[in-house]
Amino acid sequence: MTIRNSLSPKRSRLTMALVTALIVPATGAMAQEVQQSTAPSSDSTATLDKVVVTGSRIKRAEIEGPAPVTVITAEDIEKQGFSTVYDALNTLTEFTGSVQNELNQSGFTPNASFLNLRGLGPGYQLILVNGRRTADYPLPYNSQSNAVNLANIPAAAIERIEVLSGGASAIYGSDAVAGVVNIIMKSNYEGDLLTLRAGTTTRGGGDSGRLQWVGGKTGANWSVTYAFEYLNREEIFASQRDFMDSYRDDPSVDPEDATAVIGIRLRDRFVGTGLSSYVYPDGENAASTCARFSEFELESRGTCGYFGYPATQQIRNSDENLSGYLYGTYDFDSGLQAFAQLSVSSADAKVASSTQFWQSGLVYDPTLDTILDSQRIFTPSELGGLGAQQTTIEERSFDLAFGLRGTMFSDRFDWEATFSHSEYNLKVNRPRFLANNINEYFMGPATGELDPYFGLYPVVSFNIDRYFSPLGAETYQSLITTVKSDADSEVSQGSFVISGDLFELPAGAVGMAATFEAASQKYTLNTDPRISPTYDGPEPIYNLTGTSGGGERDRYALGLEFSIPVFDTFKVNLAGRYDKYDDVTNVDGAFTWSAGLEYRPVDSLLLRGSYATSFRAPDMHYVFARESGFFVTVLDEYRCRRDGFDPTQAGGPCTTGDYTYSVFGTRQGSSELEEEKGKSATLGFVWDLTDNMSVSMDAYQIKLEGAVSDIATDYLFREEAACLLGTDRSGNAVDTNSSSCQFFTGLVDRLGVDQINDDEIDSYLSFPFNQSMLKTSGIDARWRYRMDTDRWGDFRFGVGWTHVLKLEEQEFPGDEVRNIRDHLQFFNFRSRVNWEMNWELDDWNVNLNGYRWGSLPNWEETGRIGSYVIWNTQVSKKITDKVTIGLAINNILDELAPEDDSFNTYPFFWRAYSPIGREVFASFSYKFN
C-alpha cells in the first residue's frame, strides 16, 4: 500500500518510543504494526504506514487511539514459553472471569478453551481471525451458550493478537460487548523456520512434543506464506497428583477422619438410610465384601469406602493436533491485489470423567420382602484400567477466505471485498452402560410388576452374588455401548470495506470507513437419541443425558465510521452500525453507535475517552436447543427451612446430603428471546514519562441489560421455598397465590411425602430468559520501561494491572441490585496483575514473567483465601546464525492452588487454579534461509 503521510519529527519520536516499549503481551496498549528501517534517534525520524487498529476500520498513523488495545505478538508467545494461544490469553489481566476447563471433565465442553473477559461470560467477547468471524465451537458451553474455541488456533501461524477490552458493536456487530480479540495471522513471510519443542511436568505425566514449520516466498508480484504445526500431549489423571488422589486430601479434616464416597451399598429402605439399613452378604460382614475390591477400603463407619473416587478423572486431556495455514497474494498490473487464506485443523483427544457408577433406584425384592436401593461404583481394575473409560473427541475445522483489494478515486480510498466460509465438525464417542443390560445383570429381567406396599416400585430379583463381586473387563464390555454424538457449526460471510480521507480540514484529513456485510450462520447438534429424556426405545443409556438442537440465521449489516481532527491536538471518532437479523427470535434489527475522543495537549500525553452502545443476539443454542436433560447438585431450601435450619449457615445442616443432593433437570431453548443491550465507556490517559518509559491508565464501565441466562438454581429454589412456606428468609410474608409464586412452584416437581420419600425434588424445568441487568466497572493500568546499554545489553520491563471496582447484578426487574463483586458465593477475580522482564545481550535472551490472581472466597463462605502467584522463565541462546536453542520453565516454584482448609469438596480447590504444577520445555529452532 502507498504511504500516505509522514509524522512530524517530534510525533515520530514519541510514537517509536511507545513501540519499542511494547514488550509485554498483557500490558501493551499499541495495536499497529510499525514499518521502520532504522531505529529513531534525536535527529532522525521514522516513516510509518497507516495501519488498521482493532476497534476501527480507519487506517491511522498514531499508535494509541481513543480506546485501549492490548497486543500479544508471536515473539511474546515464544519468549514467555506459552504452548498455545489460550495459554497466552489466559494471562490477560482483563480475564477476570471463571470458565470451565479440562478439570471439569463432567462438563459439556471438556476439550475446549474459552475466554471470559470482564467476568461477563464466554461469548461476550468477539473472537476474530484476520478481522473475520469464525465458526463457534459446535458443542455449547455448559450446554447453553455458544463461543469460539481458542484451542484449535495454531500458534505457529500467528503474527500477533490484538485485544480491545470494551464495547465495539458499532464496528463489528453482535458479541463485541466485553471486547474484541483479533487474531492476526502471518503474511509476507520470507524464509523458512523449523522449531521443535519437547516438555514434561515435574510431578509426572503430561509429556508433550511440538513441531512448527513457518515459511514464505515472495516474488515480484506475488507472495506465499505457510505454516504447519503438530502438537502431541499426554494425558494426566488426577490419581497422578498426590494432593488430589484421595478423599484423604480433604484439608478440612485429619486424613484418618476423611469420609470416602461409598463404593458399594445396598440398603433396606424400610429400616431407613443409616448404617443399620445396610444389607451385606454373610449377615453384616462388610469386611469380606470390601476385600473383594482392591480399591475399596473398610471405613470406621463400617462401609466400603472408595477414597480414590473421583481421582480416576483426567485433569489434562491427551491431544494430537495437526494444523496448517496458507496465505497468498497476487498483484495485478492495475494495482489490484488478490488474496486467499486457508486454515485447517485436526484434533483428536481422549478425555475421562470419574469412573462410572450404577444405582438401582427404589425397587422391591420379594425374597427380602423389602424396598431396596443401591449404589455401586465400578473401579478401574474391574474395567480394564484407567484408560478403559476414555471418551474420544474428533474435531475437524477449516477456514477459507479470498478476495480482492485495491484503491479508487485517484488512490484516495482503499477498498477490500472478502468472502469467507468457516466450518467446525466434532464427533464424540463415549462408553456408557446400557440401562437394560446393567439392570438385568444385577436385578434380573424386568417383570412389569409393582411392589405390594405402595404400588410404585418395580419388582426385581436382586442377584446378591453378582452385586458384591467385581465385574471383570470382559463382563464390563458386554454391558456397555458407545454413545455417539456429532455436531457441526458454520458461518459464511461476505463483506465490502472502503476507507480513506474524505477531505481536508485545517487540522488534517477527515478519515472515513464504510462497511457492508452479509452473513449466514447455522449449526446442528445431534446427540445419540438414546440419551434424550423423551427416548422410549429398546436400548436406553444408563444415567446419561445430553443436549441437542439446530438452526440457522441470516444477518445483514451496514456501518460507517469517521475520524475528525477538530484541532491539531484534538480528534473525534464516530461510528454507527445497523444489523438486521432474519431468524425466529424477537431480534429484528439493532442500531449501535460509538464515540471516541483523543486529546494531546503535549506530544508526550494522550487523554482519551470512549462511549459505545453494544448488543448481543441470543446464542443460537439458547434459541434452538431441543428438550434435553442434565443433573445438577442443588440445595433444597424448602425442606431445609421447613425443618427449622438456616440455609445461609456455612457448614450447617443444609449443606449435608439430606438437603443438598443431585437432581434431574430438563431444559429447552426459547424463540421469545430478545437481543441483549449494552453500554460501555472508558476514560484514561497514556503518558510518556521519558523517551523510554510510558504509563497508561483507563477506567471502564460496561452495563448489560436483558442478559440471556437460565434461571439460577439457588434463586429458583430460594423463591420456591418462600412460596411454599409463605415467608422469605427474612420472615417477610409472601403471597403464595401470586403469579410469580405460580411460576416458581410450577418449575419444580417434588416426590411427595410417604414412608420412603420426604418430598424431595424429583426434577425441575429450566429455560433461557432475558435477565434484567449486569454491570461491571474497574481500572486497567500499564507501565513499560526500556533500558539499552552498550555493555550490559538491553532490558525491557512491563507491568499490567486490572482491578474490578464493582460487579452488580439484578436478575428480575424490581429485584434488589446486588454488588456481587465481594459476595462470598461469587468466584470471579477482583484483580489480576502480570509482569515481564526481558534481557538481551549478544546471542542471549532471558525472559522472566509472571502473573498474580487476586483472592477468592473460601469454600465455607466465611472469608477469602490468598492470592495466586506464578513465575515463568525462558532462556535462549543463538548458537549460529541458523540455530537457536532454549529452555523454558513454567510455574518455576511449582505453585498449586492457594490453601483453603474449608474446601471439603473434591478436588479441594477452585477450578480456575491449575493442578499441573511445574513444566519444563527444551526447544530447538533452525532457519533454513
Disulfide bonds with the S-S distance in Angstrom:
Cys290-Cys304 1.95
Cys640-Cys654 1.44
Cys723-Cys741 2.08
